[in-house]
Amino acid sequence: MYGIEIRKIVLKLIQEEKKSPQEVSKFMKISERSIARWKALAKKEDLAPKTNALRKKKIDVEALSAYVEKNPDHILDVIAKQFNVRASAIWYRLKQMKITLKKRQRCIGSAMKQNVRNL
């Protein structure tokens, strides 16, 4: 992301020194599309780069931690259905919260086969 000063320099080269956007693009190693966008922004007199406002998260952290404390034995798929998101979203949020859960529900049949082999 380029700062306001760089943007002003590029526009000054184009407007005052009559350089073409292609020349400035090659010289400054900035895409022509960026320069065109800056020219449009200069007409509005706002060259500041856009900042992304914090997006609302899909999963409320307090609600998730309360649910996990109340139901520590639930697997990711069950938790995901409760919050109406995918299991991967739950996994990433829990990872951010530094909470680990079991990854996969074991099938009773395969567990019994393992026990039979050990006899």
Backbone as a chain_set.jsonl record, in Angstrom:
{"seq": "MYGIEIRKIVLKLIQEEKKSPQEVSKFMKISERSIARWKALAKKEDLAPKTNALRKKKIDVEALSAYVEKNPDHILDVIAKQFNVRASAIWYRLKQMKITLKKRQRCIGSAMKQNVRNL", "coords": {"N": [[0.855, -1.162, 0.0], [0.573, 2.143, -0.865], [1.623, 5.262, 0.433], [0.236, 8.571, 1.115], [2.052, 10.554, 0.335], [3.632, 9.386, -1.718], [1.65, 9.0, -3.623], [0.965, 11.658, -4.179], [3.36, 12.529, -5.342], [3.454, 10.951, -7.676], [1.159, 11.859, -9.024], [1.886, 14.5, -9.357], [4.031, 14.255, -11.133], [2.635, 13.406, -13.384], [0.716, 15.449, -13.874], [1.974, 18.051, -13.635], [4.556, 17.826, -14.751], [3.97, 16.693, -17.096], [4.215, 13.96, -17.779], [3.503, 10.72, -19.091], [1.065, 8.367, -17.88], [1.95, 5.748, -18.301], [4.742, 6.009, -18.502], [5.388, 6.97, -15.96], [4.471, 4.846, -14.482], [6.261, 2.768, -15.202], [8.666, 3.944, -14.36], [8.294, 4.413, -11.574], [7.537, 1.929, -10.787], [4.88, 1.139, -10.325], [1.59, 0.003, -10.688], [-0.368, 0.699, -13.618], [-3.074, 0.776, -13.272], [-3.361, 1.425, -10.587], [-2.436, 4.038, -10.632], [-4.367, 5.222, -12.259], [-6.573, 4.958, -10.583], [-5.775, 6.606, -8.48], [-5.77, 9.072, -9.771], [-8.492, 9.433, -10.181], [-9.31, 9.564, -7.52], [-8.017, 11.897, -6.782], [-9.524, 13.86, -7.969], [-11.671, 13.937, -6.291], [-10.423, 14.96, -4.164], [-9.355, 13.367, -2.145], [-6.901, 11.524, -1.262], [-6.181, 9.609, 0.504], [-5.387, 6.267, 1.488], [-7.715, 3.535, 1.372], [-9.166, 2.209, 4.269], [-9.927, -0.837, 5.76], [-12.797, -1.325, 7.515], [-13.301, -2.816, 10.661], [-14.517, -6.0, 10.318], [-17.582, -7.554, 11.124], [-17.463, -10.353, 13.086], [-18.326, -13.737, 12.397], [-18.722, -15.54, 14.414], [-19.465, -15.275, 17.736], [-17.223, -14.632, 20.278], [-17.51, -14.844, 23.088], [-19.889, -16.299, 23.3], [-19.16, -18.672, 22.038], [-17.059, -19.605, 23.698], [-18.489, -19.993, 26.055], [-20.279, -21.977, 25.229], [-18.495, -24.063, 24.656], [-17.389, -24.518, 27.18], [-19.654, -25.423, 28.475], [-20.311, -27.659, 26.969], [-18.011, -29.65, 26.621], [-17.449, -32.031, 25.346], [-18.443, -32.054, 22.786], [-18.071, -32.375, 19.258], [-16.421, -30.69, 16.475], [-18.185, -30.506, 14.27], [-20.732, -30.631, 15.426], [-20.729, -28.361, 17.032], [-20.457, -26.462, 15.027], [-22.901, -26.699, 13.666], [-24.566, -25.725, 15.638], [-23.835, -23.013, 15.721], [-24.356, -22.295, 13.178], [-22.422, -22.297, 11.091], [-19.507, -23.357, 9.218], [-17.481, -26.236, 10.065], [-14.787, -25.709, 9.834], [-14.658, -22.958, 10.304], [-15.275, -22.834, 13.008], [-13.08, -24.238, 13.966], [-10.923, -22.494, 13.286], [-11.611, -20.227, 14.82], [-11.537, -21.288, 17.42], [-8.855, -21.934, 17.498], [-7.718, -19.392, 17.437], [-8.556, -18.597, 19.909], [-7.048, -20.205, 21.435], [-7.931, -22.76, 22.207], [-8.276, -26.202, 22.273], [-9.855, -28.976, 20.769], [-11.163, -32.327, 20.459], [-10.633, -33.804, 17.282], [-12.089, -35.525, 15.583], [-14.869, -37.684, 15.457], [-14.902, -40.862, 16.784], [-15.666, -43.889, 15.214], [-17.819, -46.395, 16.371], [-17.695, -49.019, 15.461], [-15.098, -49.267, 14.291], [-13.545, -48.83, 16.534], [-14.221, -51.033, 18.066], [-13.202, -53.073, 16.478], [-10.484, -52.582, 16.762], [-10.167, -53.143, 19.449], [-10.755, -55.866, 19.473], [-8.637, -56.904, 18.014], [-6.584, -56.474, 19.809], [-6.99, -58.343, 21.748]], "CA": [[0.0, 0.0, 0.0], [1.364, 3.346, -1.011], [1.172, 6.368, 1.259], [-0.263, 9.773, 0.453], [3.17, 11.286, -0.277], [3.963, 8.729, -2.989], [0.548, 9.29, -4.527], [1.103, 13.054, -4.601], [4.514, 12.605, -6.252], [3.055, 10.353, -8.957], [0.22, 12.77, -9.687], [2.642, 15.698, -9.749], [4.762, 13.898, -12.351], [1.701, 13.306, -14.504], [0.018, 16.707, -14.143], [2.837, 19.223, -13.789], [5.7, 17.558, -15.63], [3.39, 16.16, -18.341], [4.634, 12.581, -18.055], [2.362, 9.84, -19.313], [0.907, 7.377, -16.799], [2.761, 4.575, -18.605], [6.133, 6.33, -18.142], [5.465, 7.039, -14.497], [4.272, 3.476, -14.003], [7.526, 2.039, -15.355], [9.707, 4.602, -13.567], [8.028, 4.242, -10.136], [7.185, 0.522, -10.562], [3.529, 1.128, -9.779], [0.695, -0.401, -11.777], [-1.12, 1.767, -14.274], [-4.409, 0.78, -12.674], [-3.276, 2.187, -9.34], [-2.302, 5.452, -10.989], [-5.689, 5.668, -12.724], [-7.422, 5.064, -9.397], [-5.343, 7.786, -7.741], [-6.233, 10.248, -10.505], [-9.918, 9.565, -9.875], [-9.407, 10.008, -6.128], [-7.532, 13.274, -6.697], [-10.644, 14.729, -8.338], [-12.497, 14.044, -5.086], [-9.52, 15.545, -3.167], [-9.148, 12.431, -1.044], [-5.899, 10.556, -1.707], [-5.86, 8.672, 1.579], [-5.731, 4.877, 1.17], [-8.88, 3.001, 2.057], [-8.921, 1.298, 5.389], [-11.039, -1.76, 5.962], [-13.387, -1.279, 8.846], [-13.318, -4.155, 11.256], [-15.701, -6.751, 9.949], [-18.243, -8.28, 12.202], [-17.114, -11.768, 13.06], [-19.49, -14.613, 12.329], [-18.875, -16.314, 15.644], [-19.236, -14.486, 18.935], [-16.202, -15.315, 21.076], [-18.046, -15.184, 24.412], [-20.88, -17.363, 23.146], [-18.445, -19.91, 21.72], [-16.347, -20.114, 24.88], [-19.503, -20.495, 26.991], [-20.782, -23.244, 24.69], [-17.454, -25.088, 24.804], [-17.303, -24.856, 28.602], [-20.844, -26.177, 28.834], [-20.322, -28.919, 26.217], [-16.625, -29.894, 26.195], [-17.308, -33.277, 24.593], [-18.982, -31.925, 21.434], [-17.074, -32.272, 18.194], [-16.506, -29.457, 15.696], [-19.384, -30.508, 13.427], [-21.889, -30.343, 16.266], [-20.611, -26.95, 17.406], [-20.693, -25.686, 13.809], [-24.349, -26.679, 13.428], [-25.15, -24.86, 16.656], [-23.547, -21.619, 15.361], [-24.75, -22.131, 11.778], [-21.235, -22.056, 10.276], [-18.789, -24.599, 8.907], [-16.584, -26.733, 11.114], [-13.489, -25.031, 9.706], [-14.779, -21.649, 10.96], [-15.166, -23.1, 14.447], [-11.69, -24.624, 14.234], [-10.079, -21.295, 13.259], [-11.929, -19.367, 15.963], [-10.998, -21.933, 18.618], [-7.398, -21.811, 17.422], [-7.418, -18.03, 17.864], [-8.823, -18.534, 21.344], [-6.116, -21.161, 22.049], [-8.7, -23.866, 22.766], [-8.208, -27.367, 21.397], [-10.883, -29.994, 20.959], [-10.884, -33.506, 19.658], [-10.816, -33.464, 15.879], [-12.927, -36.434, 14.816], [-15.611, -38.63, 16.274], [-14.524, -42.237, 16.464], [-16.757, -44.808, 14.887], [-17.853, -47.487, 17.347], [-17.277, -50.239, 14.783], [-13.641, -49.329, 14.147], [-12.978, -48.948, 17.875], [-14.414, -52.416, 18.491], [-12.24, -53.882, 15.73], [-9.167, -52.393, 17.37], [-10.172, -53.862, 20.722], [-10.731, -57.301, 19.178], [-7.267, -57.243, 17.605], [-5.708, -56.423, 20.966], [-7.266, -59.463, 22.67]], "C": [[0.905, 1.231, 0.0], [0.756, 4.469, -0.179], [0.75, 7.568, 0.429], [0.86, 10.513, -0.264], [3.559, 10.699, -1.632], [2.886, 9.037, -4.029], [0.636, 10.722, -5.064], [2.254, 13.222, -5.589], [4.144, 12.081, -7.633], [2.129, 11.295, -9.718], [0.912, 14.056, -10.132], [3.429, 15.427, -11.033], [3.837, 13.888, -13.57], [1.136, 14.684, -14.872], [0.966, 17.864, -14.449], [3.986, 19.0, -14.763], [5.279, 16.877, -16.927], [3.956, 14.795, -18.742], [3.383, 11.737, -18.283], [2.264, 8.85, -18.144], [1.755, 6.12, -17.035], [4.221, 4.808, -18.211], [6.309, 6.334, -16.63], [5.331, 5.644, -13.898], [5.562, 2.677, -14.081], [8.601, 2.607, -14.445], [9.53, 4.316, -12.066], [7.703, 2.79, -9.769], [5.868, 0.392, -9.791], [2.604, 0.789, -10.931], [-0.063, 0.795, -12.331], [-2.527, 1.881, -13.685], [-4.419, 1.564, -11.367], [-3.21, 3.677, -9.635], [-3.648, 6.001, -11.468], [-6.647, 5.853, -11.55], [-7.075, 6.311, -8.591], [-5.783, 9.066, -8.431], [-7.714, 10.499, -10.228], [-10.122, 10.059, -8.438], [-8.98, 11.46, -5.977], [-8.636, 14.257, -7.078], [-11.583, 14.945, -7.159], [-11.718, 14.686, -3.933], [-9.368, 14.667, -1.934], [-8.199, 11.343, -1.518], [-5.563, 9.508, -0.66], [-6.24, 7.249, 1.173], [-6.945, 4.421, 1.971], [-8.441, 2.109, 3.201], [-10.155, 0.426, 5.535], [-11.538, -1.626, 7.386], [-13.402, -2.707, 9.384], [-14.63, -4.836, 10.919], [-16.292, -7.429, 11.17], [-17.903, -9.753, 12.043], [-18.384, -12.605, 13.085], [-19.778, -15.272, 13.669], [-18.525, -15.425, 16.833], [-18.313, -15.27, 19.87], [-16.753, -15.741, 22.432], [-19.041, -16.341, 24.327], [-20.196, -18.698, 22.859], [-17.732, -20.469, 22.941], [-17.329, -20.643, 25.915], [-20.045, -21.844, 26.527], [-19.769, -24.361, 24.886], [-17.291, -25.489, 26.263], [-18.48, -25.725, 29.036], [-20.847, -27.561, 28.183], [-18.903, -29.262, 25.738], [-16.454, -31.142, 25.34], [-17.856, -33.186, 23.169], [-17.859, -31.765, 20.414], [-17.349, -31.024, 17.361], [-17.773, -29.388, 14.85], [-20.633, -30.135, 14.224], [-21.886, -28.867, 16.665], [-20.928, -26.067, 16.203], [-22.183, -25.604, 13.496], [-25.045, -25.75, 14.412], [-24.992, -23.381, 16.285], [-23.859, -21.306, 13.905], [-23.581, -21.685, 10.89], [-20.595, -23.402, 9.952], [-17.859, -24.981, 10.053], [-15.23, -26.04, 11.044], [-13.515, -23.653, 10.366], [-14.657, -21.792, 12.47], [-13.722, -23.423, 14.799], [-10.784, -23.399, 14.275], [-10.339, -20.396, 14.455], [-11.385, -19.978, 17.252], [-9.478, -21.857, 18.653], [-6.973, -20.42, 17.863], [-7.595, -17.87, 19.368], [-7.899, -19.449, 22.143], [-6.848, -22.251, 22.83], [-8.596, -25.02, 21.778], [-9.298, -28.347, 21.776], [-10.486, -31.225, 20.168], [-11.339, -33.243, 18.223], [-11.901, -34.282, 15.191], [-13.648, -37.382, 15.778], [-15.24, -40.041, 15.842], [-15.763, -43.072, 16.207], [-16.694, -45.983, 15.865], [-17.334, -48.78, 16.718], [-15.771, -50.347, 14.667], [-12.97, -49.445, 15.51], [-13.105, -50.376, 18.382], [-13.446, -53.337, 17.771], [-10.849, -53.772, 16.342], [-9.082, -53.156, 18.687], [-10.103, -55.365, 20.501], [-9.327, -57.72, 18.785], [-6.326, -57.312, 18.805], [-5.93, -57.587, 21.939], [-6.354, -60.604, 22.469]], "O": [[1.864, 1.327, 0.766], [-0.464, 4.61, -0.096], [0.887, 7.579, -0.794], [0.651, 11.044, -1.354], [3.79, 11.441, -2.586], [3.198, 9.306, -5.189], [0.412, 10.966, -6.25], [2.137, 13.969, -6.561], [4.48, 12.696, -8.645], [2.299, 11.503, -10.92], [0.561, 14.632, -11.162], [3.484, 16.28, -11.92], [4.226, 14.318, -14.656], [1.084, 15.039, -16.05], [0.769, 18.579, -15.431], [4.343, 19.904, -15.518], [6.119, 16.525, -17.755], [4.147, 14.525, -19.928], [2.325, 12.023, -17.722], [3.267, 8.54, -17.502], [2.225, 5.499, -16.081], [4.865, 3.919, -17.655], [7.265, 5.768, -16.1], [6.003, 5.311, -12.922], [5.921, 1.983, -13.129], [9.36, 1.859, -13.829], [10.501, 4.013, -11.372], [7.604, 2.453, -8.589], [5.749, -0.322, -8.796], [2.822, 1.252, -12.05], [-0.357, 1.759, -11.624], [-3.092, 2.973, -13.618], [-5.375, 2.282, -11.075], [-3.855, 4.48, -8.961], [-4.023, 7.12, -11.117], [-7.439, 6.796, -11.53], [-7.962, 6.993, -8.079], [-6.132, 10.042, -7.766], [-8.134, 11.644, -10.06], [-11.006, 10.875, -8.178], [-9.52, 12.179, -5.137], [-8.674, 15.372, -6.559], [-12.213, 15.996, -7.036], [-12.272, 14.928, -2.861], [-9.265, 15.166, -0.814], [-8.63, 10.352, -2.107], [-4.749, 8.618, -0.908], [-7.297, 7.039, 0.578], [-7.168, 4.863, 3.098], [-7.47, 1.359, 3.098], [-11.286, 0.904, 5.443], [-10.781, -1.795, 8.342], [-13.503, -3.672, 8.627], [-15.71, -4.316, 11.2], [-15.591, -7.817, 12.104], [-18.052, -10.318, 10.959], [-19.38, -12.237, 13.707], [-20.932, -15.528, 14.014], [-17.42, -14.89, 16.917], [-18.587, -16.421, 20.209], [-16.503, -16.858, 22.883], [-19.039, -17.243, 25.165], [-20.609, -19.735, 23.379], [-17.79, -21.671, 23.198], [-17.042, -21.635, 26.585], [-20.247, -22.748, 27.337], [-20.137, -25.48, 25.241], [-17.078, -26.664, 26.562], [-18.333, -26.637, 29.849], [-21.331, -28.526, 28.776], [-18.632, -29.168, 24.541], [-15.428, -31.302, 24.68], [-17.746, -34.151, 22.413], [-16.845, -31.116, 20.669], [-18.386, -30.379, 17.521], [-18.374, -28.321, 14.727], [-21.49, -29.4, 13.733], [-22.925, -28.208, 16.635], [-21.592, -25.04, 16.343], [-22.673, -24.547, 13.1], [-26.004, -25.066, 14.055], [-25.905, -22.585, 16.507], [-23.651, -20.181, 13.45], [-23.736, -20.805, 10.044], [-21.087, -24.452, 10.366], [-17.504, -24.153, 10.893], [-14.595, -25.807, 12.073], [-12.509, -23.219, 10.927], [-14.017, -20.974, 13.131], [-13.199, -22.944, 15.805], [-9.966, -23.264, 15.185], [-9.401, -19.86, 15.044], [-10.832, -19.264, 18.088], [-8.885, -21.731, 19.724], [-5.984, -20.271, 18.581], [-6.877, -17.107, 20.014], [-7.952, -19.474, 23.373], [-6.461, -22.618, 23.939], [-8.805, -24.835, 20.579], [-9.619, -28.523, 22.951], [-9.594, -31.179, 19.32], [-12.32, -32.536, 17.994], [-12.572, -33.771, 14.294], [-13.086, -37.815, 16.784], [-15.269, -40.361, 14.654], [-16.771, -42.96, 16.905], [-15.612, -46.499, 16.145], [-16.619, -49.546, 17.363], [-15.212, -51.414, 14.92], [-11.931, -50.093, 15.631], [-12.204, -50.88, 19.052], [-12.922, -54.278, 18.367], [-10.123, -54.762, 16.427], [-8.049, -53.746, 19.004], [-9.45, -56.068, 21.271], [-8.871, -58.791, 19.186], [-5.387, -58.108, 18.821], [-5.133, -57.787, 22.856], [-6.463, -61.612, 23.167]]}, "num_chains": 1, "name": "protein.A"}
